[in-house]
Amino acid sequence: MYIALSATMVLCLGGLARYYLAVPNDGLYMDSLPYLILGCSIEVIIFAFGLNYKAYLEFRENYRLREEVLINKIKALRAQINPHFIFNALGSIQHLILDKKNTSALKYLTKFSRLMRNVLESSVVTNITLDEEIEMLKDYLELESLRFNNSFTYNIQVDENLDETEIEVPSMVLQPFVENALIHGLLPKKEGPKELVIQFKAKEQQLWCIVDDSGVGRQSAKNKTHIYPKEKKSRGLEVTKQRLESLGVAQNPIQIIDKFDEDNRPLGTTVIIKIPI
């Protein structure tokens, strides 16, 4: 409104200047067209500036609203993962108690409470630092190792050139992939070593989070040969994919590679999650 009034005022002042400032000898009485063109031009410029400025304000407000909606959506998606994990952890506690492994149950409860505290603290923010993510993964893997009588081994590797305290990642972003590797890949394996390797590498200006297992492979999982044959489709993986897509972290942020030997027998699965640094 103020810009429109300013533009109209300029046009009116141009007309008044024509009649009150002109003298008979300067020829302006004979030709008022230059003043009219000048006034109209200035008015158009002011209107154009005003419209662009208004469009900029609307764009900035829309961007802020979209960003706020995105953050809320990410928090909501992350909230779907926490109950998924909590349910499995409580099931593990129940499993130990029913087997009368009271010492293991107490250890599990101690580790579980620490992990839950960290998860709840991270739930109020969108991202956490890489070292915090690794610490929660270690707690989770220790809990699962305790639950399954140390039937598998795991190793977490971080590139030396990565600053774990500076790089941020979506909280609990790897947990569903690690859980999937354990439940569907390693634990159903009858023979051979059950190894899980988690790597963090800097590559192509991205953080590559690699979850590699020596399990039975995805085909066995499709054939329902895993330890939970009646298990429903995992929501954790689906929700994590939605989180990464919502964040726009990278194009095709998740890559799944099936490993085979020379005789086309499965050697496990490698999952690569790419997050821009």
Solvent accessible surface area in square Angstrom, and as a share of the most:
residue,aa,sasa,rsa
1,M,164,0.73
2,Y,170,0.64
3,I,52,0.26
4,A,40,0.31
5,L,104,0.52
6,S,52,0.34
7,A,0,0.00
8,T,64,0.37
9,M,118,0.53
10,V,41,0.23
11,L,54,0.27
12,C,71,0.43
13,L,100,0.50
14,G,19,0.19
15,G,33,0.32
16,L,93,0.46
17,A,28,0.21
18,R,18,0.06
19,Y,147,0.56
20,Y,169,0.64
21,L,136,0.68
22,A,8,0.06
23,V,81,0.47
24,P,105,0.66
25,N,151,0.78
26,D,66,0.34
27,G,33,0.32
28,L,43,0.22
29,Y,105,0.40
30,M,171,0.77
31,D,71,0.37
32,S,50,0.32
33,L,102,0.51
34,P,73,0.46
35,Y,64,0.24
36,L,100,0.50
37,I,97,0.49
38,L,105,0.52
39,G,4,0.03
40,C,53,0.31
41,S,48,0.31
42,I,62,0.32
43,E,31,0.14
44,V,97,0.56
45,I,116,0.59
46,I,40,0.20
47,F,77,0.32
48,A,46,0.36
49,F,129,0.54
50,G,8,0.08
51,L,121,0.60
52,N,106,0.54
53,Y,103,0.39
54,K,115,0.49
55,A,57,0.44
56,Y,112,0.42
57,L,64,0.32
58,E,87,0.39
59,F,125,0.52
60,R,134,0.49
61,E,77,0.34
62,N,73,0.38
63,Y,118,0.45
64,R,115,0.42
65,L,79,0.40
66,R,135,0.49
67,E,83,0.37
68,E,82,0.37
69,V,97,0.56
70,L,60,0.30
71,I,64,0.33
72,N,82,0.42
73,K,101,0.43
74,I,2,0.01
75,K,77,0.33
76,A,56,0.44
77,L,11,0.06
78,R,6,0.02
79,A,54,0.42
80,Q,77,0.34
81,I,1,0.00
82,N,20,0.10
83,P,79,0.50
84,H,46,0.21
85,F,4,0.02
86,I,54,0.27
87,F,155,0.65
88,N,39,0.20
89,A,4,0.03
90,L,91,0.45
91,G,31,0.30
92,S,0,0.00
93,I,13,0.07
94,Q,111,0.49
95,H,82,0.37
96,L,2,0.01
97,I,92,0.47
98,L,130,0.65
99,D,69,0.36
100,K,168,0.71
101,K,71,0.30
102,N,99,0.51
103,T,93,0.54
104,S,27,0.18
105,A,7,0.05
106,L,119,0.59
107,K,113,0.48
108,Y,3,0.01
109,L,76,0.38
110,T,92,0.54
111,K,55,0.24
112,F,25,0.10
113,S,63,0.41
114,R,92,0.33
115,L,0,0.00
116,M,22,0.10
117,R,131,0.48
118,N,33,0.17
119,V,4,0.02
120,L,115,0.57
121,E,108,0.48
122,S,11,0.07
123,S,36,0.23
124,V,109,0.63
125,V,65,0.37
126,T,31,0.18
127,N,55,0.28
128,I,10,0.05
129,T,32,0.19
130,L,0,0.00
131,D,50,0.26
132,E,85,0.38
133,E,1,0.01
134,I,10,0.05
135,E,80,0.36
136,M,6,0.03
137,L,2,0.01
138,K,84,0.36
139,D,1,0.01
140,Y,5,0.02
141,L,0,0.00
142,E,58,0.26
143,L,1,0.01
144,E,6,0.03
145,S,12,0.08
146,L,36,0.18
147,R,29,0.11
148,F,42,0.17
149,N,104,0.53
150,N,115,0.59
151,S,50,0.32
152,F,7,0.03
153,T,86,0.50
154,Y,72,0.28
155,N,73,0.37
156,I,31,0.16
157,Q,72,0.32
158,V,44,0.25
159,D,49,0.25
160,E,180,0.81
161,N,116,0.59
162,L,17,0.09
163,D,73,0.38
164,E,59,0.27
165,T,84,0.49
166,E,125,0.56
167,I,19,0.10
168,E,99,0.44
169,V,2,0.01
170,P,4,0.02
171,S,0,0.00
172,M,6,0.03
173,V,1,0.00
174,L,0,0.00
175,Q,1,0.00
176,P,4,0.02
177,F,6,0.03
178,V,0,0.00
179,E,16,0.07
180,N,49,0.25
181,A,8,0.06
182,L,0,0.00
183,I,9,0.05
184,H,27,0.12
185,G,7,0.07
186,L,0,0.00
187,L,20,0.10
188,P,12,0.08
189,K,41,0.17
190,K,189,0.80
191,E,143,0.64
192,G,52,0.50
193,P,86,0.54
194,K,42,0.18
195,E,81,0.36
196,L,2,0.01
197,V,39,0.23
198,I,0,0.00
199,Q,42,0.19
200,F,2,0.01
201,K,71,0.30
202,A,40,0.31
203,K,96,0.41
204,E,124,0.56
205,Q,164,0.73
206,Q,34,0.15
207,L,1,0.00
208,W,29,0.10
209,C,1,0.00
210,I,18,0.09
211,V,1,0.01
212,D,36,0.19
213,D,7,0.04
214,S,25,0.16
215,G,3,0.03
216,V,29,0.17
217,G,8,0.07
218,R,90,0.33
219,Q,106,0.47
220,S,26,0.16
221,A,28,0.22
222,K,139,0.59
223,N,91,0.47
224,K,125,0.53
225,T,81,0.47
226,H,20,0.09
227,I,61,0.31
228,Y,76,0.29
229,P,76,0.48
230,K,193,0.82
231,E,73,0.33
232,K,178,0.76
233,K,164,0.70
234,S,30,0.19
235,R,115,0.42
236,G,1,0.01
237,L,37,0.18
238,E,55,0.25
239,V,1,0.00
240,T,0,0.00
241,K,82,0.35
242,Q,60,0.27
243,R,0,0.00
244,L,0,0.00
245,E,122,0.55
246,S,21,0.13
247,L,45,0.23
248,G,58,0.56
249,V,20,0.11
250,A,26,0.20
251,Q,163,0.73
252,N,117,0.60
253,P,15,0.09
254,I,33,0.17
255,Q,77,0.34
256,I,62,0.31
257,I,69,0.35
258,D,52,0.27
259,K,56,0.24
260,F,104,0.43
261,D,41,0.21
262,E,178,0.80
263,D,99,0.51
264,N,112,0.58
265,R,146,0.53
266,P,62,0.39
267,L,87,0.43
268,G,0,0.00
269,T,14,0.08
270,T,17,0.10
271,V,17,0.09
272,I,15,0.08
273,I,0,0.00
274,K,37,0.16
275,I,8,0.04
276,P,62,0.39
277,I,110,0.56
